[in-house]
Amino acid sequence: MPVKQLEMMQHIGRLYRTWASSFEAEVGISGVRWRILLALHNGLISQKNLIKKLQIDAATLTRHVKAMEKDGLLTRAVDENDNRVINVEITEAGLVLLHQTRVKRDAFLQKMMWDISDEEIDVLLATLDKIQARLCNVQSSLEK
């Protein structure tokens, strides 16, 4: 891989790690757990569909869901029509936390990106979409 492209990918990795730790420090919840709460705010969803929606591996989701259930933020139950399916649902405490952290998340994003124009964001998103599409193609070819 040419140096410039490798440097860019390493920069994206460092940026994500810095963002993740800063998000948790500012908002008070990890990015993964926040995304789980957000995905559940419209109602019950199976763990399998939650994995697809969040694009995370099953072990990561299970670990977070178990901890969040213990904290009273969500519940898990076997589907009444198919005992192979585990459904996850946000609790009232989870909804309250989601609302509180949404305000903090918005303030965090504003603080981080206040001087970045919509045009700059559009260019970056288009570039990241290209990279993601190519990664999906590579991943698909590896799974065959």
C-alpha positions, 0 to 999 in steps of 0.5 A: 500500500502506498505510504499516503494511503497507509498513513490515512488509514492509520489516522482514521484508526487513531481518530476513532480511538480518540473519539471513542474515549472522548465520547465516553468521557464527555457523554458518560456512556460508551459509543457502542452502548449509546448506539444500542440504546438508540437502536432500541428506542423505537421498540423491541428488536432481536439480537440478530437484527441488532447485530446487523443494524449496528454492524458489530460482532455477536460477542461484542453485542452480547457482552454489552447487552448483558451488562446493560441488562444488569444495569436495568437499561434494557431487557432480554427475552426469548421470542414467544413465537420462536424460542431460538430468537432473543429479543431486546427492549429498552427500559424506562431507565434506558430511555431516560439515559438515552435522552440525557446522553443525547443532549450531551452527545449533541454538545460534544459534537458541536464542540468538536465540529463547530468550525467544519463546514457542511461542504467539508463534511460532505467531501469526507463522507463521500470519501469514507463511503468509497472506502467502506464500499471497497471494504465490503467488497473485499470482505464479501470476496473473503467470505466466499 
